[in-house]
Amino acid sequence: EAEQITGRSRDTCGEDLYNRIERGDCPKWSFQIQVMTMAQAEECPFDPFDLTKVWPHKDYPMIEVGEIKLTRNPESYFSDVEQAA
């Protein structure tokens, strides 16, 4: 089944996302952050700005900020998506 779906279109995930938003079945995710002070960053045994590192949750617990919800599809893929990247 996966072979048939992928054979039909290489961007099945993107199409699914687009179609869900069009139907009003808007996807949403919880939005959480971790916070570190500059003093903690200076004492940290690893570079906290290294994107390959994970901050330990016991030292820097996740803080619930809210929810991210996609409510509309881009009108212009280039200006809404490509330039944002």
For each residue, the residues with C-beta under 8 A, 3 or more apart:
1: 4 5
2: 5 6
3: 6 7
4: 1 7 8
5: 1 2 8 9 12
6: 2 3 9 10 12
7: 3 4
8: 4 5 12
9: 5 6 12 15
10: 6
11: 14 15
12: 5 6 8 9 15 16
13: 16 17
14: 11 17 18
15: 9 11 12 18 19
16: 12 13 19 20
17: 13 14 20 21 27 70
18: 14 15 21 22 73
19: 15 16 22 23
20: 16 17 23 25 26 27
21: 17 18 24 25 26 27 70 71 72 73
22: 18 19 73
23: 19 20
24: 21
25: 20 21
26: 20 21 69 70 71
27: 17 20 21 69 70
28: 67 68 69 70
29: 67 68 69
30: 64 66 67 68
31: 64 65 66 67 68
32: 62 63 64 65
33: 62 63 65
34: 55 57 60 61 62 63
35: 60 63
36: 40 41 44 48 55 60
37: 40 41
38: 41 42
39: 42 43
40: 36 37 43 44 48 60
41: 36 37 38 44 48 49
42: 38 39
43: 39 40
44: 36 40 41 47 48
45:
46: 50 53
47: 44 50 53
48: 36 40 41 44 53 55
49: 41
50: 46 47 53
51:
52:
53: 46 47 48 50
54:
55: 34 36 48 59 60
56: 59 60
57: 34 60 61 62
58: 61
59: 55 56
60: 34 35 36 40 55 56 57
61: 34 57 58
62: 32 33 34 57
63: 32 33 34 35
64: 30 31 32
65: 31 32 33
66: 30 31
67: 28 29 30 31
68: 28 29 30 31
69: 26 27 28 29
70: 17 21 26 27 28
71: 21 26
72: 21
73: 18 21 22
74: 77 79 80 81
75: 80
76: 79 80
77: 74 80 81 82
78: 81 82 83
79: 74 76 82 83
80: 74 75 76 77 83 84
81: 74 77 78 84 85
82: 77 78 79 85
83: 78 79 80
84: 80 81
85: 81 82
